[in-house]
Amino acid sequence: MLIITEKFIFWAYSAIVLSMEKSTFKRININGLLKQTSPKIAPFIPKPVIRYLERLLHIEEINDFIESNYNDQPLEFVNKCIKYLNFNVVVENQERLNYIAAKRAIIVSNHPLGGTESLIMLDALKARNENLLMISQGIMEHIKPLWPLLISIPTEKNRKEIEDFREAFDTDKTIIMFPAGYCSRVLSNKVFFDYQWHPTFVKMAKRYNRCIIPIHISGQNSKKFYRLSALRRALKIKTSLETIYLPDEMFKQANSTVTLTVGDVIEAETLSEGSLSAFNISDRIRNYVYKLGLDKEVKFNLSDKAVLPLK
């Protein structure tokens, strides 16, 4: 059953990707595209399972929205997404964002929701600077209106991706990153936290003389999402089976308030103080981000050791 679920995740996202990468949007049809991608197995999938999958992925809502906005400009598309889901976004310490253009900032944040926060962040920052890029992976990279805003995480063997990644940091554009690269999870002691942050943002800030602005984003997914995640890890299954619930989680979060708490501007020179490794600095910034979620006035101090997780 778990192997079947794994295949469903692949099939479902293959269907969406195939539909959205074309020059003209074609409405997503799970049944038809499963036949196209896996013709030998698709006929044996029961119709109730197909209908469940369509409801879980909110196929009709996604079809209607993307069809109506497929040729929008990137930030216009993002804004319509926020309005469609009726998010109320509150930005604490927003005056600290006045520097993002002049200081060539790298914005880093926790990753609580698994994708929705990417749209929220882009929409919140555009008022200060429309010259934005986001380091991204996963299905967002296949949504045509977002393409101009996204830079892929490079693989070791892809020279073009590596060059594009480095060139992005060498521009004057504001770079947005979610260093966990993975949706936050509930840890064994019930604390909600990002897993280890990748230290690439620290290395890029040093190399390209960019400041770092940490931001804490509020919010969590449903208990069902985290229960499936815990079960999957207990069974030592590497594929994130819970990913299939992310579209449903996004729609569940509609009409909610999301708070962005902006932290202190961390200058590139600060990162070179002392002999801390990029991993250690990354841990301390991650720790600071979670402190921001508890106290918007907390100050960043590189000498403060990371105490993970916070309680």
Buried (B, 14 or more C-beta within 10 A) or exposed (E): EEEEBBBBBEBBBBBBBBBBEEEEBEEBBBBEBBBBBBEEEBEEBEEEEBEEBBEBBBBEEBBEBBBEBBEBEBBEBBBBBBEBBEBEBEBBBBEBBEBBBEBBBBBBBBBBBBBBBBBBBBBBBBEBBEBBBBBBEBBBBBBBBBEEBBBBBBEEEEEEBBEEBBEBBEEEBBBBBBBBBBBBBBBEEEEBBBBBBBBBBBBBBBEBEBBBBBBBBBBBBEEEBBEBBBEBBEEEBEBBBBBBBBBBBBBBBEEBEBBBBBBBBBBBEBBEEEEBEBEBBBBBBBBBBBBBBEEBEBEBEBEEEBEBBBE
